[in-house]
Amino acid sequence: MSVLAELSIFPIGAGESVSESVALAVDVIRASGLAHELGPMGTTLEGEWDEVMTVVGRCHEVLRERHPRVYLTLKVDSRQGAGGRLAAKTASVRRLLGDET
């Protein structure tokens, strides 16, 4: 089963900028080898359920090691069939819009 999961995670009470903490989570995601795309409000990962949830758990652990309070949101789209949806979903909309890029 292919899973797309959008993760947003950051510490509460760590000040106005949380980019350092977000970078820690993105490092975990990159090290996992899963396909992913960094966005301004979250990072989307693609893989099998267990591997994606393991990475999400590890991101939480890394932030909790440094902060007493962590906020995490997770949106999941699971579907039978092949992967590759991370790029295909946006490409499909771009085609309909007539975008070639």
ABEGO torsion letter per residue (X at the ends): XBBBBBBBBBBBGAEABAAAAAAAAAAAAAAAGBBBBBBAAEBBBBEBAAAAAAAAAAAAAAAAAABABBBBBBBBBBBBEBBGAAAAAAAAAAAAAGBAX
